[in-house]
Amino acid sequence: MAESAPRPFDAAVYTGSFDPITLGHLNVIQRSSKICNRLIIGIGMNIEKMPLFDPSERMELVQRVTSDLDNIEVHIFDGLAVEFVRSVGAKVMIRGVRPLTDIAAEFTMTIANKKLDPEIETVFLMADANYAHVSSTLIKQVAPLADDEKLASFVPRQIITDLRKKMNA
């Protein structure tokens, strides 16, 4: 068996609300898992949004769609992302970036995080072109109108039933 190439980061953290997890999130997770020995997915709360799924439901959905990746951990956290990164022993934050509209907010957040903890670095992964338009907010708008086949172009198939149940509740 061929030995795999060394990964540049020991541990990295990818935070988000993942409400729900999208194919864009999953793409960033899959790509990030190749560049670190341990990828910790931190499910946080976005105080600006009303959540569809509670944190434990989101954790279960993320675990379900990443079960084929052997170096993934999923945790729920409350508070500052940099404090969560520090608490799991990582020094790298992964951020997925969609079109230019994300850049300003991500740049501001990176500067703030650097002020909060100068030892934590942020690594940006550009969204795959197939998923650059996908957001959890868009999913909530599209899901009631799209059939399962169309919805599967935005979210992992494994969560469509959960999404439908939650939106019809």
C-alpha atoms as one frame of an Amber mdcrd trajectory, in Angstrom:
protein
   0.000   0.000   0.000   1.364   3.440  -0.942   2.017   5.832   1.878  -0.063
   9.013   1.772   1.627  12.388   1.525   2.119  14.270   4.787  -0.588  16.799
   5.574   0.559  20.365   6.250  -1.556  20.906   9.381  -1.867  18.688  12.425
  -5.270  20.036  13.483  -7.567  22.558  11.848 -11.033  23.817  12.717 -13.885
  24.636  10.360 -16.635  26.553  12.150 -20.102  27.488  11.020 -23.752  27.203
  11.902 -24.366  24.400   9.348 -28.121  25.049   9.495 -28.434  22.907   7.458
 -25.171  21.531   6.115 -24.952  22.175   2.362 -22.990  20.622  -0.473 -20.766
  23.713  -0.289 -19.968  22.990   3.365 -19.372  19.340   2.557 -17.023  20.260
  -0.273 -14.942  22.452   2.068 -14.930  19.670   4.688 -13.770  17.051   2.182
 -11.026  19.289   0.825  -9.939  20.407   4.316  -9.712  16.818   5.528  -6.940
  16.280   2.970  -4.731  19.047   4.354  -4.850  18.242   8.063  -4.461  15.184
  10.225  -7.474  16.141  12.308 -10.352  18.328  11.134 -12.618  19.560  13.881
 -15.969  20.876  12.740 -17.315  23.393  15.209 -21.051  23.946  15.139 -21.753
  27.370  16.538 -24.691  29.669  16.931 -25.268  32.626  14.639 -27.122  35.168
  16.775 -28.279  36.963  13.624 -30.290  33.954  12.378 -33.226  31.930  13.647
 -32.028  28.330  13.519 -33.992  25.635  11.723 -32.215  22.739  13.468 -31.041
  22.777  17.073 -27.285  22.305  17.651 -27.489  18.580  18.459 -29.555  17.946
  15.310 -26.996  19.837  13.235 -24.198  17.834  14.814 -25.945  14.575  13.918
 -26.527  15.701  10.314 -22.873  16.734   9.904 -21.682  13.443  11.417 -23.954
  11.511   9.085 -22.702  13.148   5.887 -19.031  13.002   6.929 -19.039   9.425
   8.253 -16.821   8.285   5.361 -14.006  10.638   6.450 -11.813   9.119   9.140
 -10.141  12.278  10.459 -13.254  14.321  11.295 -14.562  15.326  14.717 -17.781
  17.276  15.186 -18.389  19.452  18.255 -20.908  22.043  19.348 -19.485  25.245
  20.777 -20.765  28.457  22.252 -18.873  31.711  22.261 -15.935  32.932  20.228
 -14.586  30.710  17.456 -10.976  31.462  18.418 -11.653  30.239  21.952 -13.098
  27.025  20.508 -10.072  26.608  18.229  -7.766  27.048  21.203  -9.825  24.626
  23.361  -9.375  21.754  20.865  -5.623  22.341  20.568  -5.642  23.713  17.025
  -3.896  26.774  15.616  -5.589  26.885  12.189  -9.084  27.985  11.222 -10.468
  26.963   7.841 -12.907  29.317   6.166 -14.831  28.560   3.010 -15.275  31.624
   0.841 -17.960  32.074  -1.767 -18.095  34.967  -4.233 -16.625  38.356  -3.470
 -19.574  39.189  -1.220 -18.008  36.949   1.471 -14.545  38.468   1.249 -15.221
  41.713   3.148 -16.928  39.980   6.073 -14.312  37.213   6.214 -11.479  39.754
   6.079 -13.011  41.703   8.972 -13.519  38.502  10.984  -9.939  37.389  10.321
  -8.560  40.697  11.620 -10.757  40.466  14.721  -9.703  36.862  15.328  -6.041
  37.828  14.972  -6.537  40.525  17.633  -8.255  37.984  19.910  -5.577  35.309
  19.406  -2.485  36.204  17.345  -1.321  32.571  17.274  -4.321  31.318  15.277
  -3.990  31.454  11.501  -6.892  31.509   9.050  -6.748  29.527   5.822  -9.269
  30.334   3.106 -10.581  27.761   0.656 -12.403  29.207  -2.307 -15.776  27.626
  -2.917 -15.886  25.110  -5.704 -17.601  26.771  -8.685 -20.454  24.248  -8.468
 -21.311  25.439  -4.943 -20.347  29.124  -4.906 -24.003  30.168  -4.908 -25.156
  27.768  -2.162 -25.928  29.023   1.339 -28.059  27.741   4.194 -30.323  30.776
   3.712 -30.834  29.844   0.051 -31.662  26.263   1.067 -34.439  27.495   3.345
 -35.895  29.463   0.432 -35.572  26.703  -2.178 -36.552  23.634  -0.136 -40.308
  24.303   0.028 -40.448  24.789  -3.750 -38.002  22.194  -5.119 -38.515  18.458
  -5.504 -35.992  16.096  -3.912 -33.946  15.743  -7.097 -33.499  19.509  -7.417
 -32.858  19.893  -3.693 -30.078  17.289  -3.952 -28.097  19.781  -6.024 -27.842
  21.968  -2.893 -27.735  19.595   0.107 -26.481  16.054   0.712 -29.181  13.489
  -0.142 -28.812  11.977   3.341 -30.421  15.036   4.960 -33.297  15.772   2.565
 -35.851  13.823   4.622 -34.743  15.619   7.808 -34.941  18.979   6.042 -38.439
  18.250   4.703 -39.698  17.133   8.139 -38.277  20.207   9.827 -39.700  22.629
   7.275 -43.148  21.051   7.353 -43.260  21.020  11.149
